[in-house]
Amino acid sequence: MTKSRTQTGDKTSRRKFLGGVAMASAAIVAAPSVVKAQGPVNMRWQSTWPSKDIFHEFALDFAKKVNDMTGGDLKIEVLPAGAVVPAFGLLDAVSQGTLDGGHGVLVYHYGKQTALALWGSGPGFAMDANMLLAWHKYGGGKELLAKLYDSIGANVVSFPYGPMPTQPLGWFKKPVAKAEDLNGMKFRTVGISIDVFTGLGAAVNALPGGEIVSALDRGLLDAAEFNNASSDRVLGFPDVSKICMLQSYHQNAEQFEILFNRTKYDALPEQMKAIIANAVEAASQDMHWKAIDRYSKDYREMQTTDKVKFYKTPDAILKKQLEVYDEVVKKKAGENPLFKEILQSQLAFAERATRWEQDTVVSRRMVFDHYFGENAAAKKI
């Protein structure tokens, strides 16, 4: 019997379809084996933190997420500050390929380009660190940061992540009651905060985290700020001071930075780049959760075990910080067009986002006072 033209066509189409499926399946199986055949991609990184600091732990957490998510095809090793280069030398080392990547903060590159400090060093215009990250991803910050690094010839790919809580004003020999108390004080800070505290009359010295406590102990500093209860405690601040002033505008919206050498990053398969991008965001939230747990525990331990006394920074000092900051950024915007462009972008996003937040989010102070204040409703439940 002669086969119909339709039957013959159906079989031909089926053979083509099955052949296509086989080729596609082979491609799916073969794709990962290309990386496997070459062996894993190894990267040597350095953080800007001492090995005992929780910040270095955050860097290790990110590396583990990437290593696990790639099934070992990408292996990132993270060394502590000073293992290869000093903490403030990270950007140059990554850009030049001495290191494949690193973990730090953008304000540590302040000496290269002052506008880099706008990612975390300043008032944030009523945004917290998470809102600043929202501006970075959805408000134009990502494109502006790439433009900024290009302007200084940095061969890097940057991923800001990991929102930090508001940082303390710092550790002092005695509580400060007014802005004039900072006059002449030898003080440690970084980023635009250098200019702000200088404007408040302090004699500023920008030191990396691992050198601050030693400088306080030797009298090279009168006071200093670093970051949070866990870092400050493990670095030894309670050993040299028992007075910590909480709340400040100098770094109330900071975040970390994951930094890759661009040449090394560009050579990665697209699938691996996608894993990295998603690992950044996963690590960002995980870091935020871990910080809430650890910082609150160490805050309590410093009060009970270490006998540290915490004081709220007076509103008069906070107000003065904002006034001095406005003078500083106005001057820098006049000198640096990119600084001005970033500043205007942040202001536009912040006006919209913070107005929404102020109108929408209910005060948590009221509910805190209800359950844990003098009435202590929690004890009755």
C-alpha positions in Angstrom: 0.0 0.0 0.0 1.3 3.4 -0.9 1.7 5.7 2.2 -0.1 8.9 2.0 1.9 12.1 1.6 0.5 13.2 5.1 1.8 10.1 6.9 5.2 10.5 5.3 5.3 14.2 6.3 4.2 13.3 9.8 7.1 10.8 10.2 9.6 13.2 8.8 8.5 16.0 11.2 8.6 13.5 14.1 12.2 12.5 13.2 13.2 16.2 13.0 11.5 16.9 16.3 13.1 13.9 18.1 16.5 14.8 16.6 16.1 18.4 17.9 15.1 17.1 21.3 18.2 14.9 21.3 20.5 17.7 20.3 19.0 20.0 22.9 19.3 17.4 25.6 22.9 16.8 24.7 23.5 20.6 24.9 22.0 20.7 28.3 24.2 17.8 29.5 27.2 19.2 27.8 27.0 22.8 29.0 27.9 22.3 32.7 30.6 19.8 31.6 32.5 22.6 29.8 33.1 24.3 33.1 33.8 20.9 34.8 36.3 19.9 32.1 38.2 23.1 32.7 38.1 22.6 36.4 36.5 25.0 38.9 37.2 28.8 38.7 39.2 29.8 41.8 39.1 33.3 43.1 41.3 34.8 45.8 39.5 37.6 47.7 40.3 39.8 50.7 37.9 41.6 53.0 38.7 44.9 54.7 38.0 43.4 58.1 39.9 41.7 60.8 39.3 37.9 60.9 37.5 38.1 64.3 35.0 40.8 63.1 31.5 39.8 62.3 32.0 41.8 59.0 34.6 39.2 57.9 32.0 36.5 58.8 29.5 38.3 56.5 32.2 38.1 53.7 32.6 34.4 54.3 28.9 33.9 54.3 28.6 35.4 50.8 31.5 33.3 49.5 29.9 30.1 50.8 26.6 30.9 49.2 28.2 31.4 45.8 30.4 28.3 46.3 27.4 26.2 47.2 25.1 27.6 44.6 27.6 26.9 41.8 28.2 23.4 43.0 31.9 24.1 43.4 32.3 25.4 39.9 33.3 28.8 41.4 35.4 28.7 44.5 35.9 32.0 46.4 38.5 32.1 49.1 38.3 35.2 51.4 41.3 36.4 53.4 41.1 38.9 56.2 42.3 42.5 56.0 46.1 42.9 55.6 46.6 39.3 54.3 47.5 40.7 50.8 47.0 44.5 51.0 46.0 47.0 53.7 42.2 47.5 54.1 42.2 50.8 52.3 44.1 49.3 49.4 41.3 46.9 48.4 40.0 48.9 45.3 43.5 49.2 43.7 44.3 45.5 44.4 41.0 44.3 42.8 41.2 46.7 39.9 44.8 45.7 39.1 44.1 42.0 39.4 46.3 41.4 42.5 43.0 40.1 44.0 40.1 38.7 42.1 37.6 40.4 44.4 36.8 41.7 47.9 34.4 42.6 50.5 34.3 46.1 52.1 32.4 49.4 52.0 32.4 52.1 49.3 33.3 54.9 51.8 36.8 53.3 52.1 37.4 54.5 48.5 36.7 58.1 49.5 40.3 59.1 48.6 39.8 57.9 45.0 36.5 59.7 44.3 34.6 61.6 47.0 31.2 60.8 45.4 31.7 57.1 46.3 31.0 58.0 49.9 27.4 58.9 48.9 26.7 55.2 49.1 26.5 55.2 52.9 28.4 58.2 54.4 25.9 60.9 55.0 22.3 61.6 56.1 20.7 59.5 53.4 18.0 62.2 53.2 15.8 60.3 55.7 16.4 57.0 54.0 17.7 54.0 55.9 20.3 51.7 54.4 17.6 49.4 52.8 16.0 52.3 51.1 19.3 53.5 49.8 19.8 50.0 48.3 16.3 50.4 46.7 17.5 53.7 45.1 20.6 51.8 43.9 18.7 49.1 42.2 15.6 50.9 41.0 16.4 54.6 41.2 19.4 54.9 38.9 22.2 54.3 41.5 23.5 51.2 39.7 24.2 53.1 36.5 25.7 56.0 38.3 28.1 53.8 40.3 29.3 52.1 37.1 29.8 55.6 35.6 31.7 56.7 38.8 34.1 53.7 38.7 34.7 54.3 35.0 35.6 57.9 35.7 38.5 56.8 37.8 39.6 53.9 35.5 38.7 51.2 38.1 38.5 47.8 36.4 35.8 46.5 38.8 32.2 45.3 39.0 30.5 46.4 42.2 27.5 45.0 44.0 26.4 47.1 47.0 24.4 44.9 49.5 23.8 44.3 53.2 22.0 47.2 54.8 23.5 48.3 58.1 21.6 49.8 61.0 22.3 53.4 62.1 25.8 53.6 63.6 26.6 55.1 67.0 28.1 58.6 67.2 31.0 56.8 68.9 33.0 55.9 72.0 34.1 58.7 74.3 35.8 59.3 77.6 32.7 61.0 78.9 29.3 61.8 77.4 29.1 64.6 74.9 26.3 67.1 75.5 26.7 69.6 72.7 28.5 70.0 69.4 31.1 72.2 71.0 32.3 69.2 73.1 33.8 67.7 69.9 36.0 70.8 69.3 39.7 69.8 69.2 38.9 66.1 69.9 41.1 63.6 68.1 38.4 61.5 66.4 38.3 58.5 64.0 35.8 58.3 61.2 35.7 57.7 57.4 34.1 59.0 54.2 32.2 62.3 54.0 32.0 62.0 57.8 35.7 63.1 57.8 34.5 66.5 56.5 31.5 66.6 58.8 33.4 65.9 62.0 36.1 68.3 60.8 33.4 70.9 60.4 32.3 70.2 64.0 35.8 71.0 65.1 37.3 67.5 65.6 40.8 66.6 64.5 40.0 63.6 62.3 42.1 60.5 61.6 40.7 57.9 59.2 41.9 54.4 60.4 40.7 50.9 59.3 38.7 49.0 61.9 41.6 46.8 63.2 43.7 49.8 64.2 41.2 51.9 66.1 41.2 50.4 69.6 45.0 50.4 69.7 45.0 54.0 68.8 42.5 54.8 71.6 44.5 52.8 74.1 47.7 54.7 73.2 46.1 58.1 73.3 46.5 58.7 69.6 42.7 59.1 69.5 40.3 60.7 72.1 37.2 59.1 70.6 36.2 57.0 67.7 33.3 55.4 65.9 33.3 52.1 64.0 29.9 50.4 63.4 27.9 48.2 65.7 27.6 46.3 69.0 29.1 43.0 67.7 32.0 44.5 65.8 32.8 47.1 68.5 32.7 44.5 71.3 34.9 41.9 69.6 37.4 44.6 68.5 37.8 45.6 72.1 36.1 49.0 72.4 34.7 48.2 75.9 38.3 47.6 77.1 39.3 51.2 76.4 36.0 53.1 76.9 32.8 52.6 78.9 30.8 55.4 77.2 29.1 55.0 73.9 26.8 57.6 72.3 24.0 56.0 70.2 22.4 57.5 67.2 24.0 59.7 64.6 23.5 60.9 61.0 27.2 60.5 59.9 26.6 56.9 58.7 23.0 56.1 59.2 22.4 54.5 55.8 25.5 52.5 54.9 25.8 49.1 53.2 28.6 46.7 52.2 30.1 46.2 48.8 31.0 43.0 46.9 33.8 43.8 44.4 35.0 41.8 41.5 37.9 42.4 39.1 36.1 43.2 35.9 38.3 41.1 33.6 37.9 38.0 35.9 34.1 38.6 36.2 33.5 39.2 32.4 35.2 35.8 31.7 32.6 33.9 33.8 29.7 32.0 32.1 26.4 33.9 32.0 24.8 31.3 34.3 27.5 31.9 36.9 27.0 35.6 36.7 23.3 35.1 37.3 24.1 33.0 40.4 26.3 35.7 41.7 23.7 38.4 41.3 21.1 36.3 43.1 23.6 35.3 45.8 24.3 39.0 46.5 20.6 39.6 47.2 20.2 36.4 49.2 23.3 37.2 51.3 22.0 40.8 51.7 18.9 39.7 53.5 20.6 36.9 55.4 23.2 39.4 56.7 20.4 41.7 57.8 18.7 38.9 59.8 22.0 37.7 61.4 22.8 41.3 62.3 19.5 41.8 64.2 20.2 38.6 66.2 23.8 39.1 67.0 23.9 42.9 67.4 21.0 42.8 70.0 22.8 40.0 72.0 26.1 41.9 72.1 24.3 45.2 72.9 22.8 43.5 76.0 26.2 41.8 76.9 28.0 45.1 76.8 25.5 46.6 79.2 25.5 43.7 81.6 28.9 42.0 81.4 31.1 44.8 80.1 29.4 47.6 82.1 29.2 50.0 79.2 26.9 53.0 79.6 25.0 54.0 76.5 23.6 57.5 75.9 21.4 58.9 73.2 23.2 61.6 71.2 21.5 64.9 72.0 19.3 66.4 69.3 21.4 69.5 69.2 24.4 67.5 67.9 22.2 65.6 65.4 20.8 68.9 64.0 24.3 70.4 63.8 25.5 67.3 61.8 22.8 68.0 59.2 23.7 71.6 58.9 27.4 70.9 58.5 26.7 68.1 56.0 24.7 70.4 53.8 27.6 72.8 53.7 30.0 69.9 52.8 28.0 68.4 50.0 27.1 71.8 48.5 30.8 72.5 48.2 31.6 69.1 46.8 28.7 69.3 44.3 30.2 72.6 43.0 33.6 70.9 42.5 32.5 67.6 41.1 29.7 67.2 38.5 29.3 63.5 39.1 28.9 64.2 42.9 26.1 66.6 42.0 24.4 64.2 39.6 24.3 61.4 42.3 23.2 63.8 45.0 20.2 65.0 42.9 19.3 61.5 42.0 19.2 60.4 45.7 17.2 63.5 46.7 14.6 62.9 44.1 14.2 59.2 45.1 14.3 60.0 48.8 11.6 62.7 48.7 9.2 60.2 47.1 10.2 57.1 49.1 10.5 58.7 52.5 7.2 60.6 52.2 5.5 57.3 51.5 7.3 55.7 54.4 6.5 58.5 56.9 2.9 58.5 55.9 2.5 54.7 55.9 4.6 53.0 58.6 3.1 53.1 62.1 5.4 54.2 65.0 7.1 51.2 66.6 8.0 53.3 69.6 4.4 53.3 70.9 4.1 49.5 70.7 7.6 49.1 72.2 6.6 51.3 75.2 3.3 49.4 75.5 5.0 46.0 75.9 8.4 46.7 77.3 8.1 50.2 78.9 6.9 51.1 82.4 3.5 49.5 81.9 5.2 46.3 80.7 2.2 44.7 79.2 4.4 41.8 78.1 4.6 40.6 81.7 0.8 40.3 81.9 0.5 38.2 78.8 
